[in-house]
Amino acid sequence: MGAFDAKINNNMWRVVFYERRGYRVQVDRTGPWLPDRQQARRWAHWFGEQGYAVALQDQNGELEKLHQGLP
């Protein structure tokens, strides 16, 4: 295992933004990968306070919904 391989983090998270268009809810865009869940959760909370519908996504694609009504 090289030095590069030792630095790979298996727990990357990012904020996913949703947009409601009529009766549809779609993923509008995603944020950058962040090194841990707590940091991603803080960003998601801040964006939620600004009026955005957001969720957290881990690097395996699993979503953690933070708002009621998201698919």
Secondary structure as UniProt FT lines:
FT   HELIX           3..6
FT   STRAND          13..21
FT   TURN            22..23
FT   STRAND          24..30
FT   HELIX           37..49
FT   TURN            50..51
FT   STRAND          53..58
FT   TURN            59..60
FT   STRAND          63..65
FT   TURN            68..69
//
